[in-house]
Amino acid sequence: MNNKPDDFSGTTASTLASQSEWRKFLLLACVGLPVTMGALMVIYGFLVWFSQLLFFGPPA
């Protein structure tokens, strides 16, 4: 006698959810954060350049 259920939908659903979480994490870690950090560096560089242009002059 085989008492194992034939329905594996619970296992499949949890596996799909786990894969989806990993995909989201990798997208955030490999794309989202580097793009955000790059944008922040560009904004900081622009602010430094603009402040030197208007107020402080070039570094001595």
N, C-alpha and C positions, 0 to 999 in steps of 0.2 A: 504494500500500500504506500502510496505517495501522498504525504500530507502537505506538501509544499504548494502554496498558492500559485496560480498561473499568471496572476496580474502583477506586473513589475512597474506599474505606473508611479508608485511612490518613490522607488529607487531612481527611475528615469527623471522624474521631476526634480528631485534633489540634485542629481547629477547635472541637469541642465541649468539649475539655479547656480550651482557652484561654478560651472563654466562661464556663465554670464557674469558672475562677480569677478572672476579672474580676468575676463576680457575688459571689464570696466576698470579694474585696477591697473592693468597694463597700459590701457589707453591713457589713463590719468598720469601714470608714472613716466611713460615714454613720450607722450605728446603734450599733455596739458601742462604739467609743471615746467618742462623746459621752455615752452612757448611763453608761459607767464613770467618766468625769470628773465627771459630775453627781453620781453616787453618792458619789464621794470628797469632793466639796465639801460635800455634805450631812452626811457623817460628820464632817468637820473642823469644820463649823459647830456640830454637836451637841456635839462634844468641847469646843470653846471655851465654849459656853454652859453646859455642865454643870460645867466646871472653875470658871467664874466664879460659878456658883450655889453650889458647895460650898466652894471654897477661897479664891479671890482677890477676890471681890466685883466689882461693875461697874467698868468703866474710869473713871478720874477725868478 
